[in-house]
Amino acid sequence: MAAVTAKRLYGDKSVTVVRTDPEAVVPCGIPYIFGTLDSARKNIMPDKAMENLGVARVIDEAVELDVEKKVVRLKGGEAIEYDKLMIATGSGPARLPIEGFDLEGVWVVRKSLAHLEKMREAVMAAKKIVIIGGGFIGVEFADDISLLEGKEVHVVEMLPHCLALAFDDEFCEAGEAKMKEAGIHIHTNAKVKRIVGENRVRGVEVEGVGTIDADMVIVSVGARSNSALAKNAGIEVNRWGGIVVDRYMRTSAADVFAAGDCAEKRCFFSGKVIPALLASVACAEARIGAGAFYGLCRVNENRGTLTTFTTKVRGLALGGSGLTERRAKQEGFRTVVGVAQNVDKHPGTLPGTCPLKVKLIFSEKGVLIGGQVFGGGSVGELCNAISVAIQNGMTVDRLFSMQIGTHPFFTASPIAYQFVSAAIDAAKKL
């Protein structure tokens, strides 16, 4: 994204991307290479946009950065000089400090085609799979693997619900209900003590549950920023490993920018450092940083990370933007909540009609600070609309009077449009 944006804005400049893999995978598509796609190779990110713009590619690994001489040295021995540099080294999977983590049959999720092809082979051969971590990746892996015949799938999550960091309880429960319908075994409020086995995994010991038999374990407990290149070059890195950046993604070194999972994230509302390793966030940061390469002629500053996301469990889409009600209260907000639920088409007898629920969270002054949605295919773009409303400081009154377009096949009725109806529900409580 940074390369494409830079080439579009500064067509006379040469732009080079250095990456380790000849083919890059689509990060968000990784969970779907098992039961939905029949090959990891169907989850490749096309390079056509870069090729059409004339962006050069170098397949190698950057191992050293000299910010004084403005040179990047590669593992293969080449040195590349730069005027402006964007560090986008991403993140790697977090390790669990438990016995058995390094046994054969224990897998982490890496954004590498070769790794994922081997991982898919292991999934296809396995009968009993335990997934440690019930966040987005863990839930999506479980959902997709459960589409395959003959798989017993367990998810172990230490929090009270799967997806608990992203949604309020009622939305988590809706997702968990779909997982259970699919035959997925869920163990929440459950802490893994150790992974059992000698040379190869044969189970996972969980407090309060016992040992769950397994011939494959997938560990999905978060990620850590790949910031060693920057840190070794003397660029400021925070205590969690994120590269410190300003609102234009500029690092502490002149002409060096950082974006994506390797860069520090600060909450849109509080300014606190937060973990928000999302592809959509990375793309926004890359656009902002590339736009500031040659001066701040555009007011595109990063005002803070606003997490907006969707996921899908057995046809039920769940999405959100901004703060959950739980998180808002933890941050000290006095909140007012509006809820609306109806069908997503009108009339509700149309084929493909789904229930659609919208929950909006407002500050006590009526400013929108968060929203969650569950339903069918319209959830993703509705969450994007909520994100835009939050970023523009929309109030309950503005949403109350919002003008919209509707169509029988694509939206709820204008009489019962959930985004507006949830705002009306909140307005009567203010």
C-alpha positions, 0 to 999 in steps of 0.5 A, spaced: 500 500 500 505 504 501 509 503 495 502 504 490 500 510 494 507 513 493 508 511 486 501 514 485 503 521 488 510 521 486 510 518 479 517 521 477 520 517 483 523 510 483 519 506 488 522 499 491 519 494 495 523 489 499 520 482 501 522 476 503 517 471 499 516 471 492 509 471 493 505 474 498 499 471 502 492 475 503 493 475 511 485 476 512 484 470 508 489 465 511 483 462 516 479 460 509 485 455 506 482 449 509 475 448 508 473 454 503 479 454 499 482 448 496 489 450 496 493 456 500 495 458 493 488 461 492 490 466 497 495 470 494 495 477 493 496 480 486 502 484 484 499 487 478 497 494 481 505 495 483 507 492 476 502 497 472 505 503 476 512 501 475 514 499 482 520 495 483 521 488 487 527 485 490 526 478 493 531 478 499 531 480 507 533 487 510 538 485 515 541 492 517 539 499 516 544 505 517 540 511 518 546 516 517 548 513 510 541 512 508 542 505 506 538 498 507 543 492 507 540 486 504 541 478 507 544 477 499 549 482 500 546 488 496 545 495 499 540 500 497 540 507 498 534 511 499 531 518 500 525 516 504 524 509 507 517 506 509 519 500 514 513 495 514 516 489 517 509 486 520 509 482 526 510 474 528 506 470 532 506 470 539 509 464 543 506 461 549 511 460 555 508 453 557 511 446 556 510 442 550 510 449 545 516 446 541 513 439 540 512 436 533 504 438 531 504 444 534 503 450 529 503 457 529 500 462 524 505 465 519 504 469 513 508 465 509 505 461 503 510 455 504 509 455 511 501 455 510 501 449 505 505 445 510 500 447 515 494 445 510 497 438 509 497 437 517 490 440 518 488 435 512 491 429 516 489 431 523 483 428 526 483 432 533 485 439 533 485 444 539 486 451 537 489 455 543 486 462 543 479 464 541 480 471 538 478 472 531 484 468 528 482 462 532 475 462 531 475 463 524 480 457 523 475 453 528 469 455 523 473 453 517 476 447 519 470 444 522 467 445 514 471 438 513 469 432 515 472 427 520 475 433 524 474 434 532 475 441 533 476 445 540 477 452 542 480 454 548 480 461 551 482 464 557 477 469 557 469 469 559 467 468 551 471 467 545 471 474 541 471 478 548 476 483 546 472 485 540 465 485 542 460 485 548 457 479 551 451 478 547 455 479 541 460 474 543 454 469 545 451 469 538 458 467 535 459 462 540 452 459 539 453 458 531 460 455 533 456 450 537 451 449 532 457 447 527 460 442 532 466 446 535 467 444 542 468 451 546 472 451 553 472 459 556 475 461 562 480 456 561 487 456 562 492 452 558 497 448 563 501 445 558 501 441 551 502 434 552 507 429 548 514 426 548 516 428 541 509 429 538 503 432 541 498 428 543 494 433 548 493 439 551 492 440 559 487 445 561 485 447 568 478 445 570 477 441 564 483 436 564 487 433 558 484 434 551 486 429 546 489 432 540 494 430 534 494 437 532 495 444 536 494 451 533 496 457 537 493 463 536 494 468 542 496 474 538 502 477 535 509 481 536 511 487 532 517 485 528 521 491 530 528 489 530 531 492 524 529 499 527 531 498 534 538 496 531 538 502 527 537 506 533 530 508 532 525 509 538 521 503 540 516 502 545 516 497 551 512 493 547 516 493 541 512 497 537 516 503 533 514 509 535 511 514 530 508 521 530 501 522 526 504 522 520 508 515 521 514 519 522 519 515 526 525 518 530 530 517 524 529 523 519 526 520 513 524 514 516 517 512 516 513 506 519 506 503 518 502 496 519 503 491 525 511 493 526 508 501 528 506 503 535 498 504 535 495 509 539 487 509 541 483 514 537 479 516 544 484 515 549 491 516 546 493 510 550 498 504 546 493 499 544 494 492 540 491 493 533 494 489 528 489 489 523 490 489 515 485 495 514 489 499 520 496 498 516 493 500 509 490 507 512 497 508 516 501 506 509 497 511 505 498 517 511 505 515 511 506 515 504 502 522 503 507 525 508 514 523 504 515 529 501 512 534 506 505 535 509 501 538 504 495 534 505 492 534 512 492 526 513 494 525 520 493 519 523 488 521 529 489 515 533 487 508 531 480 506 530 479 499 530 473 497 525 473 489 523 468 484 521 468 476 522 463 470 520 461 464 523 457 459 520 454 465 516 453 469 521 457 476 520 459 480 526 462 487 526 464 493 530 467 499 530 470 503 536 469 502 543 465 496 546 460 498 552 465 494 556 471 498 554 468 504 554 466 504 561 473 501 563 476 508 560 471 512 564 466 514 559 459 515 562 455 511 556 448 511 553 446 505 549 441 504 543 439 498 540 435 496 534 434 489 531 430 487 525 430 484 518 435 486 513 431 486 507 424 489 506 419 485 506 422 480 510 419 474 506 424 476 500 429 470 499 436 471 503 433 475 509 437 475 515 436 478 522 440 484 523 442 487 530 445 494 531 448 496 538 450 504 538 454 506 544 454 514 545 458 518 550 453 522 555 453 528 551 451 524 545 457 523 541 458 516 538 464 512 540 462 505 538 458 500 535 457 493 533 452 489 528 451 482 527 447 479 521 448 477 514 452 480 508 451 488 509 454 487 516 461 489 513 459 496 510 455 498 515 461 497 520 464 502 515 459 507 516 459 507 523 467 508 523 466 514 518 460 517 523 465 516 529 471 519 526 467 525 524 464 526 531 457 524 529 452 525 535 445 522 536 441 528 533 445 527 527 444 520 526 437 521 528 436 525 522 440 522 517 438 521 510 439 514 507 437 510 501 434 503 501 432 498 497 428 491 498 434 487 497 440 490 500 437 494 506 432 494 511 426 498 511 427 506 511 421 505 517 426 500 521 433 502 518 437 499 524 442 504 524 437 510 525 433 506 529 438 505 534 440 512 535 432 513 536 433 508 542 439 512 545 436 519 544 430 517 548 435 515 554 439 522 554 
